């Protein structure tokens, strides 16, 4: 289990993350707004021990009525 998966699950979130060939990370996170915000801070400032974060950008944010995903996974 990756550090990001562990953090997402710890916060009670669902979603996925994937490392890209460009050395960036993409993903989707769903859950309570305050926990999503906490995850965004973690992704922006901490991340996994081997990561080097130079910039974080979060797009396509929207409110949803119910979760569209289940679990938290790393995609390859």
N, C-alpha and C positions, 0 to 999 in steps of 0.2 A: 504494500500500500504506500502510495507516495505521500510526501509531506502535505501537499495541497489537498489530496483526498482526505487525509486525517483531519486537517483543519476544517474543511467543509463539513465533514460529519460531526466534528466537535461542536460546531455552531448550529447543527440541526438543518443544514442546507442540502439541497439536491443539485446535481449538475454534472459538468464534465470539464476537463481541461485537456489541451493537446499542445505539445511542443511542435513548432513548425520548422521547416528546413531553413528559414531565415533567422533562426535563433530567437524567435519570439514565442509567446504563448497565447493561444486563443481558448475560449471556452464560454460556458453559459452557467449561470448560478441562479437558483430560485429559492425563495424562502421568505421568512419575515424580514421586512425592510431593514430593521435595525441590525439583524444578523448579516444581511447582504452588505450593508455599509461596513460592518466590522471585517468581513472577508475582503472587501475592497482595500481597506487600510492594510491588512495583512499582506495582500498581494502586492501592494504598492511599496511597502516599507521593509517587509521581512522575507516572505517567500521561503523556498526551500534553502537549506544551507549552501548548496552549490550554485545558487542563482546569483546573478549580478543584475540588479534592477536599475536601469537608467531612466526609464519612463514607463508610466502606466496610463492606459487610455481605456475608458469604459464607455461603450456605445450601445445604442438600441435598448436603453433602459425603459421599462414600462411596468405598470401595475397589472397583475393578473389575478383572476378570481380564484383559480385553483392551480396547484402544481401540475406542470406538464411533463415532468421527468420524475424518475425515482432513483435513489441511491446517488453516490458521488463516485465518478470513475475517471481514470486517465485513459484517454484514447490514444491509439498509436497509428 
